Amino acid sequence: MSALDKLFCPKSIAVIGASKNPKKIGYELVSNILAGGYEGRLYPVNPEGADVMGLKSYTSVKLIPGEVDLAVIAVPAVYVPDTLEECGQKGVKALIVISSGFREVGNTDLEDKLLSIVRKYGMRMLGPNIFGLYYAPSRMNATFGLSRVFPGSIAFVTQSGALGIAMMGWTNLYHIGVSAVVSMGNKADIEESDMLDYFTGDDRTKAVLMYIEGAKDGRRLIDSLKRTTLKKPVVVLKAGRTEKGASAAASHTGSLAGSDKIYEAAFRQSGALRALDLAQAFDWVKLMTMQPPPSNKNCLIITNGGGVGVMAADACEESGITIWPLPEDLQSEFKKLMPVFGNFRNPVDLTGQAYEESYYRSVELALKDNQIGSVIVLYCQTAITDPVAIAKSIVDAYESQRYDKTVVTSFVGGPQCEEAMRKLDERNIPAYPIPERAVSALAAYYQWQRYRQRIGKK
């Protein structure tokens, strides 16, 4: 079992700096580990040896009976080196150092001292200056973030602690499930490259979302990205695009943001997908973890409103998605599903008179045709149709057989449309409030697929 395996899948955890005071980080760490349902052994460690939340406490990690796989450390910075020494002597192999007060405030010598101790004992260290680590397969919430996290298949790796904690909240609000949330902090030892290599082989992770401000070893990061993107999508949010942003990043975690043009080229070369903002990033990984990649380049749009169909078609053409000209036999089949004033070409406009049966049959028809690689299903709310019923008809058509197609949807309207989109998301059919967001996610998926196909031919 490697040190990274013990970081993510520990059989025993020591929380050093555990506290009975609910206002202390050491209390939150123990509380969240318990609340998350962690099934291994948990050992609080504090100077007084006072029990924490009913658990027997120890004054030193060295006094804990048996092995300790992972130590989570939340003590003042000045005490961290001695704590790491004790962990090394105990045989601990994985460390999560929550404590701050190191390179991010100019205290580089103290951080270098931590690294020398880590290397001396062959340990691996996440941090310092982080909020912790969440890993769904281990039911381990070793963070001082939220106690409840919606499990799923997105691994979120972030250099911003606040952003990571916010992400834990979004998982519940938007049902965006994560396999992991990893706070990187100062990256004294473990870097994004280590995380990419780990998640490449993690079957529970379907896509990786990274927020980075700067890389310590650019070449290593590119090599890791290349390995990962051949197997699963990696979406990157790179902060510090501007001079002011780069300056803010440097003061945040001590990172050197570097030339944005260099990073842009590196991401393109390695197959990483660079998102411009958080909304776009989450839109992309939402699709990539819910649906299989497109089976071919041909895309079909189905709509009940000409306007949203045109908007989607414009967005597709601008982003390089092929709006496939339907052959006459398929046009004839779609013609049967609409009034005489409908449009049976692509986009297929079922008109505002489209009920559940029209959507069911048109989606089923599109999914059965092997010449179609992806389908965009649009709905505009009308006075005579029920958005939730329409959503159910799409789900029923999709689940009637196993289809190797990428399906995205957009429901434009009021609260009923929001409920309909939740129903679709719950059945792994991603839904978006405007067509452009659905198209953006699909375009990113196509971009990743084209990269894999291009590299595979070399």
N, C-alpha and C positions, 0 to 999 in steps of 0.2 A: 504494500500500500504506500503510494507516494505521499510526500508532504502536502501536495495539493489535494489529494484524495482525503487526507485527514482534515484539511481546511474545510472542504465541502461536506464530507460525510464522516464526522468524528463520532466515535463511540463514547467519548467522554469529553466534557468541557469544564474548564476552570474559569470562573469569572473573578479576576483579580482586581480588587477595588469595589467588590460587591458591598451594598449598603442597605440598611433597613429604612433609610430616609427616602420617601417617595419622590422627593425633589432632586435626588442625586441620579446621575447617569448610571452608576453601579446598580441602583435599584431597578431602573428601567430595563437594563440588560437582562437581569435575572427574570424579571416579570415577563418580558417578551419571549424569552426562551421557553418558559413554562407555558405561556398562553398559546404559543405556536404548536404545541403538541410534541415537542422534541422527546424522543423515547430513550435517549442514552443517559449516562450518568452526568449529573450536574453538581459541581462543587463550588460554592461561594468561598472566596478568600478575602479576608480583611484583617487589619492589625489587631483588632480586639477579639477576633474569633467568635463574634456574636452571630447567632443563627440568623439566616435571612429567608423570609417567607417559608418558614418551617423546615428549611434545609440546614443540615449541620455545616458549620463554617470552619475554616482552617486559617491559621495565622500565616502560613506559608504554603506555596504550591508544593514544596518538597515534602510536606507532612501528609499530603493526600495519599491514601492507600491505593495501590494499583497504578495503572498507566493513565496518563492524561494526553489525549490526542491533540487538543486545541486549547490554547489559553487566550481569553479575551481580556485585554488589559485596559483599565480605566483608572489610572493613578496619575498624580501630577508628573509633569515631564521630568523633573529632576530625579524621580524615583524609578523611572522606566529602565535605565541601564541595569540596576541591581535586580530588578524584576526579571529582565531577560536572562541574566546570569543564572538565576534560580530555575527558570524554565529550562534552560539548557542543561543544567545539572540534573534536573528531573527527567530529562529525555523527551520533553515536549518537542514536536516537530513542526507545528503550525501555530502562528501567532496572528491575532487581530489586535492592532494597537490603536485604540480609540483616542488616546491622549494627544493633545495638541501642544504647541509651544516649541516647534522644531524649525525646520528650514523655512516654513511659511512666515516666520517672524524673524528670519535671519540667523537662527540658532543652528547653523550648519554643522558645527563641530559635534554637538550633542546627537544630531541625527546620524552623522557618520559613525559615532560610537555605537549606536544601536546596530547599524549594519555590520560592523566588525564583530560584534557579539553573535549576531545571527549566523554569520558565515563560520565563525569559530565552532559552533555546535551543529552546523548543517541544518538549521531551521529555515523556514520560509515565513516571511512577515508581510502581512497586508497592512498598509498604512505607513507612518502614523497619520494623525489628523483626519480620521474618518468617522462615519456614524455606524459602521459595521457591515455585516454580510447576512443576506437572506438567501436560503436555498430550499426550494419547495420539496424536492425529492426526499430531503432529510428532515423535513418539517422543522427546520432550524431558522429561527428569527433572532440572530445574534446582533441586534441593532438597538439603538435607542429611538428608532422611528415608530411607526404605527404598529400596534399589536396584531391587527388583522390585515392580511395580504391575500389578494385573489390569485390562486395558483394557475399557472398556464405554461406557455412554451417560449416566452420572450426572455432572453437574458439581457438585463440592463446593467451596463458597466459605466460608472460615472465618476468623473473627477470632482463633481460638485456634490457635497453632502446634502445640501438643502434640496437640490433637484432630485436626488435619490429618495429622500423622505417624501417629497411631493409625489413622486412616481408611485410610491407605496399607497398613497391615498387615492390616486387615479385608478389603481387596479380595482378598487371597490366601487368607485363612482361610475366608471365606464365599463366595468367587467373586462378590462384589458389584463389577461392573465400573464403572470411572469413565472419563469422557472427559477430566476435568480435576480437579486439586486445587489450589486457589488460596489461598495464605496472605495475609490482608489486613493484619495488624499494625496500625500506627498510622493508616493510610489518609491520609497527608499529601496525596496527590494522587489516585490511583485509589481509587474507592469501590465499594461493592457495586452501585450503579446502573450504573457502567461495565461491570461484569462481567455484569449481567443483560442489558444492551443487546447485549453481544457474544454471549452464549450464545443469545439469542433467534434470531439468524440463523445459529447453528451447527448444521448438519444432523447432526453426530455426537452432539449432546447432546439427549436426549429429556426430561430433567427436571433441575431445579436444586435442590440442597439447600444451604441457607444456615445457618450458625451466626453470629449477630450478638449483640453486647453493647450497641451503641448506634449511632445514625446521625448523621452530621454534617449532612445535609440531608434532613430527613424528607419534605418535599414531593417532592423529586427521586426519592427512593426509592420513594414510592407511585406516581409516574408511570411509573417503570421497571417496577415490579411489574405494573401494569395492562397494559403493552405485552406483557410476557413471558407472563403467565398466559392471555392470549387464544390463545397458540400452544402452550404447554407448561406442565406443572405446576411450581409452585415450592413446596417444603416448607421452612418456616422453624423453626429452633430459636432462640428469643429468650431469652437468659439475663438474669438480673437481675429476675425476677418479684417477688422479695421485697426488703425494705429491705436485708437482709444481702447478698443476691445482687447488688443494684445497687451497693453499696459495694465488693464484691469486683471487679466489672467495672471500676469507676473506677480501682482500683489496678492492674488487670491491664494495660490498654493505654491508660489515660487517657481511656476513653470515658465519656460521660455517658449512663447507661442510660435516663433519662427515665421518665415514667409508664407503667407496664405496660398500663394501661387504654387509653392513647392508641395504643400499638403494637397492641394486640389489635384495636381498632377499625380501624386502618389496614390491617392484614392482611386483615380481613374485607371491607373496602371494595375492596381491590385484587385479591381473588381468591387471595391466598396462603393456603396450608394450614399452620396452626400445629400442630406436634407437641409433645407434652409432654416427651418424652425421646428419647434416641438410638435406642433399640430401635424405638420407634414410627416415628420419622422414616425409618429405613432400611427398615422393613417397607413403608412407603408407596411410597418411590421404587423399591423392588424391583419391585413390581407395575407401577408406572407406566412403567417402562422395558422390561418384558418383554411386556406385554399391551396390546392396543388398549383405548380407553375403552369403557364399556358402551354398547351400541347402543340400549337403552331401559331403563326403570325396573324391569322385571320380573326378579326373581332366583329361581333354582331351587337348592335344596339336595339333593344326593345323598349318602347315607351308608350305612354298614353297621352303624351303632350308633345306637339311638334316643337315648341320652344326649347324645352329641356333636351330634346333629341338633337336639335341643331347645336346647342351649347356643348353637348357631349361630343358631337362630331367635330366641332372646331377644336376642342381640347385634344381629341385623339390625333387629328392631323398635325397639330402644333407639337405634340410630344412623340410623334413617330409611330403611333399605333395604326395598323392597317385596317381601314373600314372596308370589309370585304364586299365586292359587288355580288349580290346573290344570283345564282343561276336561275333560269326560268322555272325549273321544276320546283325549287324551293320557294320562289316567289308565289307560285300558284298555291302551294300549301298554306302560306301565310295569308294569302288573299281570302281564304275561306274563314279566317278567324276575325275578320274586321268588317265594318260597314263599307259601302262602296266608296266613301270619301276617305278611307284610310290609305296609308302608304305601305305597300308590301315590299318595297326595296329596303335598303339599309341606310339610315335607321328605319326599323319597322315601327310604324305609328299605328297602334291599335285604336287610337282616338279616345276621347274622354268617356266613351260609352263602354270601355273595356271593364268587364267584371272579372271575378275570380277565375271562371272557366277559360276566358280568353288568355289570361296570364299563364294559367297552368299549361294549356295546350301549346302556347307559343314558346314558353321556356322549355318544355319537354321536346318540342320539335327542334329547337336550337341545340339542345344538349345531345340529341341523338345523331346529329350530323357530324361526321368525322372531319369534315372540311373546316369546321369552326373550332378555333382554339380557345376563345374567350368570349364571354357574354356580359354585357352591361345592361342591367334591367333597371329602368327608370319609372318612377310613379309620381305624378302630380296629384295632389288631393283634389277631389271633386265633391260636389254635394250629393252625388248619387252612389258613391262607392265607399267602402269601408277599408281604410289602409291596413288594419290588422288582418282582415280577411284576405286581402291581396297578398300580404306578406306570407300568410299561411299557404296560399296556393303556390307561391314560389318555392317555399320549403318542401311542400308535398311533391312538386315536380322534380326538384333536385334530388330528393331522397327516394324517389320511386325506383331508381336504379343507381348503380355506382358509376358516376361519370368522371372521366379524366379531363375535366374542363375547369377553367378559372371563371368563377361567377362573382361579380360585384354588383351592388345595388345602390340606388340613391332614391330616397323618399323625400319629396319636397312638400312641406305643409306644416300643420300645427301639432298640438300635443299627441293626437292620434298617430301621426307619422312617427313621432319619437317612440311611442310604444311599439309600433310596427318594426322600427329599426332595432329595438332591443330584442324583439322576438327573432329577428333574422340573425343578429349577432350571436344569440344564444345557441343557434343551430349551425354556427360556423359559416354563415353567409354574410360577409361584411357589408355593412350598410353605412351610408354617408348622407349628410343633410343637403349637399349640393352635388351636382354631377361632376364638376371639375375635380373635387377631392377623390371621387371614385376613379376617375380617369388617371389622376396623378399617381395613385397607388398602383394601378394596373400598369402604367408606363414604367414605373420603377421595377416592377416584377419582370417585365419584358426586357428591360435593360440588363438585369442580372442574368436572365436566361440567355441573352445574346452573348454576354461575356463568357459564360460557361461553355457555350457551344463553340465560340471562337477559340478558346484556350484548349478545348478538347480535341480540336482538329490539328493542333500543332504537334 
